[in-house]
């Protein structure tokens, strides 16, 4: 990476302003800001080499799809995985959008398809993928509190195994969360589900940022106009985040509930307890996770055993 003074390199100076915007206006985590800043610097340096010229404001406002594809190809050739490349593409698009808005122009970042992971049989999402999905949903919202809302919902689905409809039906009086909450599932059957500290903290941060009064008898999760949040909007948020990260289409809000169940089973939870946590009327509905877990164990065997292949 070049070391020119930032004030004499317009594009690199723009990166610094963007990072400052992410930290102070968007309030992203220090880790995320550092990662996005590094990606934007890499893109600026690559673009200078790719075009053979110093990159100024005009160059950043005239990025073509071929530029983005060349950057991705260069990063992939360097060994970057599909999901990480998709995250870098998302960061570059955010940077270019910021530059256009700062210049008073309408952002026209060319659309480039993010790298996709190889197609595989559906598997529970890994904790790292779930976190990346939730982070992507949180950090790509114009309204700061909406990002916190979507982040809290996704952690709730994965961390407590809720159906999306159950999360949407939570009453504001449910908060503040304790170690567990009571939810109403299919057939109006109630059950108690655990709340881990990370989920409770995410919901707390959403509640503190939400501009609408969260009184008893009103929904906990609100739409941008203050009304009840639609499940379809949550699915759309996941779809957009999934596309940016290059995750498979099987990663849906409901799949987060499946991941919750599969990971608990892998950790030794018995089927009866899992049935109660999920709110299944029949144990046969819960037994499907034994097949999923067996498939996961087979993957481990094939990858780790010296004669597994």
N, C-alpha and C positions, 0 to 999 in steps of 0.2 A: 504493500500500500504506500502511495506517495505521501510525502510529508510537507507539501506546500502549506504556507500559512493559510488558515481558513478564509481570512478576509480577502485574499487574492485569488481564491478558487471559488467562484460563485456556486457551483454545484455542491461542493463539499460544505460550504457555508449553509446552503439550503438544508442539507442533512442535519446539521446541528440545530437549526431552527425547528425542523420537524421533530427531532428527538425531544426538544424542550417542550413543544406542543403536546407530545404524547405524555410526557411526564407531568406537566402542570395543568393542561386543559383536559386531557383525556384521563389523567391519573392512572396510567398503566403502571404495572409493577416495574421495579428497577431492572429485574431480569429481562422482562419483555422489551423494555426500552433499549437496553444494551444490545439485545439480539437484533432488533429492528434497525438500530443505528448501524451496526456492523454490516448488515445486509445491504443497506442503502449505500454505504461507503464502497462495498464490493461492487455494486452495480455501477456506480459513478466511475470507479477505476476501470472496470471492464469496458464500459462504454467509450472511455477515452482511447483505450487500446484498440477496440473494435472499429471505431471511426477514424482513428488516427488524428484526433484533434482535441483541444481542450473543451471540456463540456461546460457550457454556460447555460443560462436560463432558456434561451431559445431551443437548445438541443433537448432539454428536458421537456419542453412543451411540444416537441415534434417527434416523440418516440413512436416507432413503428412496431408492428407485431414481430417483424423479423429481428429487431433488436432484442425483444424479450425472449424470443425463441433461442437466439444465439447465446444469451446469458444463461438460460436454463441448460442448454446443451453443454456449455462450458462447466457449469457447476456439476452436472451429472457425470461428465467425463472425469471430474476430480473425485468422484466416488460418493457424491451426495445421494442419499436415498430419495425415493419418490415422495414420501410424506414431507421430508425436510425441504425438498425442492419446491413443493407446493406451498409450504409456509413462506419460503423466500419470495416466491412469485407474489403471494398475497401482500407481503411487506413492501415490495417494490411498487405494486399498484397503489398502496396507501400513500407512499411517498410521492409518487407522481400526481396523485389526486390533490395532495396538499400543495404541491408546487403550483398547479394550475389555479387552485382557489386563491392562493397567495398573490398570484399575478392578475386576479380579477377575471379569469377566463373559465369557461365551462370545461370541466374535466372530460377529456376524451381519450382515456387510456384504452389502447387496443385490447380486444379480448383474445386471450391465449389460453388454450385448454391446459389445465394443470396436469402434471404427470400422474398417471394412475398406477396403483399397486397391481401386481399380477392377480388375476382372478383366482380365488380359492373358494373352497367350501365355506359356508357361513360359520363363523366361530365367534364366541363371546369377545367383545372388545376388551383390549388390555387396559389396565388402569392408566397407562401412559396415553393411550389413544383417547380415553374418556376425558382425561384432563386437557389434552390438546384440543379436543372438540369443544369443551366448555370454555376454555380460554379464547378460542377463535370466535365463539358466539358472543363472548363478553366484550372483546376488543374491537369488533367491527360494527358497532352501533353508534349512530350519530348522537342519540340521547344517552348520556352517561348512565343514568339509572336503569334504562332498558337493558343495557349490557349486564349490569349487576343482577337484574331480574332473571334473564335467561341463564346466566351462570348458576344462580341459586337453584333454578328449576332442574337443570341437567344434573347437578350434584345430588339433588333430592331423589331423582329417578334412579340414579346409579347407587347412591349410598343407602337408600332405604327401600328400594324395590317397588316404588309406587307406579301404578298405571298413570299415564298422562292425565286422564280424566280425573283421577283421584287427587292429583296435585292441583288441578284447576278448581276443584270443589273445596279446597281448604279455606276455612273461615279465618278472617284476620285475627280473631280471638285466639287462634292456635298459637300465635306468637306472643311472647318469646318461647322458643322451643326448649324443652327439657331434654332428658335422655331418651324420651320416646314420645310419640304423638298417636292419637287415635284417628284413624281414617275410615271413611265409608266406601266400601267397594261394591262389586256387582251384587245385585239383589238386596241392596241396602244393608249388607252385612258389615259390621264394624270389626276392626282388628287394631292391634297396637303394633307399631313398627318402630324400630330403633332409630335414633338420630345421633350420628357421630359428630364430634366437635367441628370438623371441617364443613359439614352441611349446615349446622346451626350458625356458624360464623358467616357463611355465604348468605343465608337468609337474613341474618341480622343486618349485614351491610346493605342488602337490597331494601329492607324496611326503612333504614335510616336515610337512604337516598331517594326513596319513592316520594314524588311530589303530591300524591293524593292521600287524604286521610284514611287510615286503615282502622276503621271502627268495627266493633263486634257486629256481626250480621252482614258484613260486606266481604267480598273475596279478598284473599291475601294477595293474589297475583293479579295485577291490573294491566289493562291495555294503555296505550299512550294517551287516550282521551279519558282515562279514569274508569272505564267500564270493565266488566269481567274479561279476562284474557282468553282468547280463543286458542284451542288446542292446535288448530291449523297454523297459527302464527309461530308456535313453538316448533312444529314440524318444519316450517319454512326456514326458521333460524338454523335448525340442525342441518337441513339440506344444503344451505349456503355454506355453513362452516365445513361440512363434510366435503363439499366440492373444492373448497380452497385448500384443504389438507390432502386431497387425493385419497380419502378413505372410501372403502367400498360402500355400495348402495345399501348394504345390509345394516349399516350403522344408522339406526333410527331411534327416536325416543323410547319406543317399546323395547328395542334391543338392549337399551341400558338396563332395563328391568331384568332381562334374560341374563345379562352379564353379572348383575348382582346375585342372582340365584346360582349361576354356575360357579362363581368364585367362592360363595359360601359353601357349596357342596364340596369343592376342591379342598376347602379348609377343614372339612370334617363335620359340617352340620348335617344332622340326620334328616331324613325325608319328612318326617312328621313335623319337626320344627320349621323346616323350610316351607311346608304346606301352609302353616299358620302365618308365617311372615308374608307370604305371597297372597294369601286370601283365596287359595284354591278350594273349591267346594269338594273336589275329589282328589284323592291321592294320585290317581292315574295321571292327572294333569301335571303333577309335580315330577313324576317319574321320568318324564322326557329328559330332564336334566342329567339323569344317570347316563344317557346315551351321549349327550354333549360332553360330559366329563370323561367318558371312555374314549371319545375321539381325541380329546386334549391329551390324555395320557398316552394314546398311541402316537401322537405327534412327538411327545417328549421322548418316547422309546426310540422312535425312528431317528431322531436327531442326536440322541445321546448314547445309545447302545452301540458298541463296536460292530455288532452284527445286525443292527436294526434294519438296515436297508436290504 
